[in-house]
């Protein structure tokens, strides 16, 4: 994760013209975009064009980036922090669809089809983002067809992910879904120590259940020697057993 405390970024949109004369910022976003999974194999010219078009934004912990149904036709790339993508039912119940880590993107669907945002994006921590507007994305994809193909492959990957989410909700128990979530967070953290970035209520929203069920399941896993609690962290003691639980 790249952090640049010596280069403050104001909250909200920063006009592209305000960044164009700062080569360190262009280099910074070029490096970030080069690490985005679906952009990694693209020529440097494509990454450079995207970097030139991007503008920066910073959001505080808990700040809403955009709401479901709003018009924000742009792709967002996370440089620093974690962003929560969620939907809310008519009864007010939240379902967390995804947590976007540094190097990840979100709002790709609205940027590609020009429609309203399909979900709400909220900064789960202090977050630094780079934003590429739909009009710039269209122009660069027209100039560089390889980008259009990369965007299609990324969208296909997201469709596969959503199929997996449906499978989880329909075919796995809460225990299995929770085990899978903990494994995903461990992989993202590159360690067997999972930081508690989500409360139990937020974990329940991600898993399609209630907080009490998450609490009981975590305590049951701890009693079975699969994990333990260490202040604001969950330490996975038996990765193989947790993986077995995720496959049940």
QUIKALIN-V382524 format. One record per residue. SS is DSSP state (~ for helix, > for strand, _ for the rest). PHI is phi in radians with two decimals (999 if undefined). OMEGA is omega in whole degrees, -180 to 180 (none if undefined). Layout:
SS_PHI_OMEGA + SS_PHI_OMEGA
//
This chain:
__999_-178 + __-1.70_178 + __-2.20_-177 + __-2.23_-177 + __-1.13_-179 + __-1.44_180 + __-2.13_-177 + __-1.09_180 + __-2.13_-178 + __-1.22_177 + >_-1.14_178 + __1.44_-174 + __-1.23_173 + __-1.98_-176 + __-0.96_-178 + ~_-1.01_-179 + ~_-1.11_-180 + ~_-1.33_-179 + __-1.88_-171 + __-1.05_-176 + __-1.58_-179 + __-1.89_-176 + ~_-1.08_180 + ~_-1.15_178 + ~_-1.21_178 + ~_-1.11_179 + ~_-1.13_-180 + ~_-1.09_-178 + ~_-1.28_176 + ~_-1.04_179 + ~_-1.10_179 + ~_-1.12_-178 + ~_-1.13_179 + ~_-1.15_-180 + __-1.69_176 + __-1.19_-169 + ~_-0.93_-174 + ~_-1.41_177 + ~_-1.81_-170 + __-1.04_-176 + __-1.64_-178 + __-1.44_178 + __-1.05_-179 + ~_-1.05_-180 + ~_-1.09_179 + ~_-1.22_179 + ~_-1.06_179 + ~_-1.11_179 + ~_-1.13_178 + ~_-1.14_-180 + ~_-1.09_180 + ~_-1.17_-177 + ~_-1.44_-173 + __-1.29_170 + >_-2.22_-170 + >_-1.76_176 + >_-2.63_177 + >_-2.21_-179 + >_-2.24_179 + __-1.35_176 + __-0.97_179 + __1.48_-178 + __-1.36_179 + >_-1.37_179 + >_-1.44_170 + >_-2.78_-178 + __-1.81_172 + __-0.95_180 + __1.62_177 + __-1.25_175 + __-1.79_177 + __-2.54_-172 + __-1.39_-180 + >_-2.69_172 + >_-1.63_180 + >_-1.93_178 + >_-2.04_-178 + >_-1.48_174 + >_-1.64_-177 + >_-2.45_177 + __1.71_-179 + __-2.32_180 + >_-2.05_179 + >_-1.65_175 + >_-1.89_-172 + >_-2.55_171 + >_-2.21_-179 + >_-2.18_-180 + __-1.33_178 + __-1.08_179 + __-1.44_178 + __1.61_-180 + __-1.48_-177 + >_-1.60_171 + >_-2.15_-180 + >_-1.49_-177 + >_-1.47_-173 + >_-2.89_170 + >_-2.00_-175 + >_-1.65_-179 + __-1.66_177 + __-0.94_-177 + __1.61_179 + __-1.67_179 + >_-2.14_174 + >_-2.65_-177 + __1.21_180 + ~_-1.04_-176 + ~_-1.07_-179 + ~_-1.12_179 + ~_-1.19_-178 + ~_-1.50_-176 + ~_-1.74_178 + __1.32_-180 + __-1.48_179 + __-1.20_179 + __-1.09_-179 + __-1.36_-177 + __-2.69_176 + >_-1.65_177 + >_-1.99_-178 + >_-2.32_177 + >_-1.26_179 + __-1.39_174 + __-2.39_169 + __-1.00_-172 + >_-2.26_173 + >_-1.92_-175 + >_-2.18_169 + >_-2.06_-171 + >_-2.08_177 + >_-2.07_-176 + >_-1.21_-179 + ~_-0.98_-177 + ~_-1.09_178 + ~_-1.24_178 + ~_-1.09_178 + ~_-1.08_-178 + ~_-1.10_-177 + ~_-1.21_177 + ~_-1.14_177 + ~_-1.17_180 + ~_-1.40_-176 + __-2.30_-178 + ~_-0.97_179 + ~_-1.06_178 + ~_-1.17_179 + ~_-1.06_179 + ~_-1.15_179 + ~_-1.10_178 + ~_-1.15_178 + ~_-1.14_179 + ~_-1.11_178 + ~_-1.12_179 + ~_-1.12_177 + ~_-1.11_178 + ~_-1.12_178 + ~_-1.18_177 + ~_-1.11_177 + ~_-1.08_179 + ~_-1.06_-179 + ~_-1.17_174 + ~_-1.06_177 + ~_-1.12_178 + ~_-1.09_179 + ~_-1.08_178 + ~_-1.07_179 + ~_-1.00_-176 + ~_-1.15_-175 + ~_-1.53_-168 + ~_-2.11_-180 + __-1.91_175 + __-1.28_176 + ~_-1.03_180 + ~_-1.08_179 + ~_-1.14_179 + ~_-1.17_179 + ~_-1.18_178 + ~_-1.05_180 + ~_-1.13_179 + ~_-1.08_-180 + ~_-1.12_178 + ~_-1.13_178 + ~_-1.07_-180 + ~_-1.20_178 + ~_-1.14_178 + ~_-1.10_180 + ~_-1.11_-179 + ~_-1.48_-178 + __1.00_179 + __-2.77_177 + __-1.53_175 + >_-1.81_-176 + >_-1.74_176 + >_-1.16_-179 + __-1.43_179 + __-1.32_179 + __-2.00_171 + __-1.27_178 + ~_-1.09_177 + ~_-1.16_178 + ~_-1.21_176 + ~_-1.10_178 + ~_-1.10_178 + ~_-1.13_178 + ~_-1.25_-173 + ~_-1.67_-180 + __1.28_180 + __-2.47_-179 + __-2.03_-175 + ~_-1.03_-178 + ~_-1.06_179 + ~_-1.17_178 + ~_-1.10_179 + ~_-1.05_-180 + ~_-1.11_-178 + ~_-1.20_177 + ~_-1.09_179 + ~_-1.14_178 + ~_-1.15_178 + ~_-1.14_178 + ~_-1.14_179 + ~_-1.12_-180 + __-1.48_178 + __1.38_-179 + __-1.44_-179 + >_-2.64_174 + >_-2.53_180 + >_-1.72_179 + >_-2.34_-176 + __0.97_-177 + __-1.75_-179 + >_-2.34_171 + >_-1.97_-180 + >_-1.77_179 + >_-1.42_-179 + __-1.59_-177 + __-2.35_-176 + ~_-1.12_-178 + ~_-1.10_-180 + ~_-1.17_179 + ~_-1.13_178 + ~_-1.12_176 + ~_-1.10_179 + ~_-1.09_-179 + ~_-1.19_-178 + ~_-1.62_-178 + __-1.22_none
//
